[in-house]
């Protein structure tokens, strides 16, 4: 289990740190963190996460390129079987919305919609 987050901060219940209540919540949280983290941000592995600043924002990229960059990062999350209905909506030169469904190993489906802006 992972520590639960609440509005990008550690979740507290009765003064104690909270854990994600189930695998689905933990996977959803992990996907959100990966989508909102910049490549090079993790000091332990600079190859982790998505290179928004160098490869995506401010550049005209086709859907196939965006899918490859983003989906390959999401597929590395344990517990994911398949990603379906993937699409990216560009908001500005420095912002996108990523929308897709995730089929988990237990066959449940999670709908994800994350906005990423710099």
C-alpha positions as CSV (number, residue, x, y, z in Angstrom):
1,X,0.0,0.0,0.0
2,X,1.0,3.6,-0.6
3,X,0.6,6.7,1.6
4,X,-2.6,8.5,0.5
5,X,-2.4,12.0,-0.9
6,X,-5.0,14.7,-0.5
7,X,-4.6,17.7,-2.8
8,X,-0.9,17.0,-3.4
9,X,-0.1,16.6,0.3
10,X,-0.1,13.6,2.6
11,X,-3.5,12.7,3.8
12,X,-4.1,12.7,7.5
13,X,-6.9,11.0,9.5
14,X,-7.2,11.6,13.2
15,X,-3.7,13.0,13.2
16,X,-2.1,9.9,11.5
17,X,-0.9,9.3,8.0
18,X,-3.4,7.5,5.8
19,X,-2.8,4.7,3.4
20,X,-4.6,4.2,0.1
21,X,-7.6,2.0,0.9
22,X,-7.2,-0.4,-2.0
23,X,-5.1,-1.3,-5.0
24,X,-7.3,0.8,-7.4
25,X,-6.7,3.9,-5.3
26,X,-3.0,3.3,-5.2
27,X,-2.7,2.7,-8.9
28,X,-4.8,5.8,-9.7
29,X,-2.6,7.9,-7.4
30,X,0.6,6.5,-9.0
31,X,-0.6,7.3,-12.5
32,X,-1.5,10.9,-11.4
33,X,2.0,11.3,-9.9
34,X,3.7,10.0,-13.0
35,X,1.7,12.2,-15.3
36,X,2.4,15.3,-13.2
37,X,6.2,14.7,-12.7
38,X,8.8,16.1,-15.1
39,X,11.5,14.0,-16.6
40,X,14.7,14.5,-14.6
41,X,12.8,15.5,-11.4
42,X,13.5,12.3,-9.6
43,X,17.1,12.3,-8.2
44,X,17.2,8.5,-8.1
45,X,16.3,8.0,-11.7
46,X,16.5,10.9,-14.2
47,X,14.9,8.8,-16.9
48,X,11.7,8.4,-15.0
49,X,8.6,10.5,-16.0
50,X,7.6,12.4,-19.1
51,X,9.9,15.0,-20.8
52,X,7.3,17.7,-21.1
53,X,9.7,20.6,-21.2
54,X,12.1,19.1,-23.8
55,X,9.9,17.0,-26.0
56,X,6.2,18.1,-25.7
57,X,5.4,21.7,-24.5
58,X,6.0,24.4,-27.1
59,X,6.3,21.9,-30.0
60,X,3.8,20.7,-32.4
61,X,3.7,16.9,-31.9
62,X,1.3,14.5,-33.6
63,X,-1.0,12.2,-31.6
64,X,1.2,9.1,-32.3
65,X,4.3,10.8,-30.7
66,X,2.3,12.0,-27.7
67,X,0.7,8.6,-27.2
68,X,4.1,6.9,-27.3
69,X,5.7,9.3,-24.8
70,X,2.9,9.2,-22.3
71,X,1.5,5.7,-22.6
72,X,4.9,4.1,-22.3
73,X,5.3,5.8,-18.9
74,X,1.9,4.8,-17.7
75,X,2.4,1.2,-18.8
76,X,5.3,0.9,-16.3
77,X,2.9,1.2,-13.4
78,X,2.4,-2.2,-11.8
79,X,-1.2,-3.7,-12.0
80,X,-2.1,-2.2,-15.4
81,X,-3.1,-4.6,-18.2
82,X,-4.2,-2.2,-20.9
83,X,-4.7,1.5,-21.8
84,X,-7.7,2.4,-23.9
85,X,-9.4,5.4,-25.4
86,X,-6.2,7.5,-25.0
87,X,-6.3,11.1,-26.2
88,X,-4.5,14.3,-25.5
89,X,-6.1,17.8,-25.7
90,X,-3.7,20.7,-26.0
91,X,-4.8,23.6,-23.9
92,X,-1.9,26.0,-24.4
93,X,1.8,25.9,-25.4
94,X,2.5,24.9,-21.8
95,X,-0.5,22.7,-21.0
96,X,-2.4,19.6,-22.0
97,X,-5.2,17.4,-20.8
98,X,-4.6,13.7,-20.9
99,X,-7.7,11.4,-21.0
100,X,-7.8,7.6,-21.1
101,X,-9.1,4.5,-19.5
102,X,-6.9,1.9,-17.7
103,X,-7.8,-1.7,-17.5
104,X,-6.3,-3.3,-14.4
105,X,-5.1,-6.9,-14.0
106,X,-8.3,-7.6,-12.0
107,X,-10.4,-6.4,-15.1
108,X,-11.7,-3.2,-13.3
109,X,-11.5,0.0,-15.3
110,X,-10.3,3.4,-14.1
111,X,-11.1,6.6,-16.1
112,X,-8.3,9.1,-15.9
113,X,-8.4,12.8,-16.8
114,X,-5.3,14.8,-15.8
115,X,-4.4,18.3,-16.7
116,X,-0.7,19.1,-16.8
117,X,0.5,22.7,-17.0
118,X,3.8,24.4,-16.5
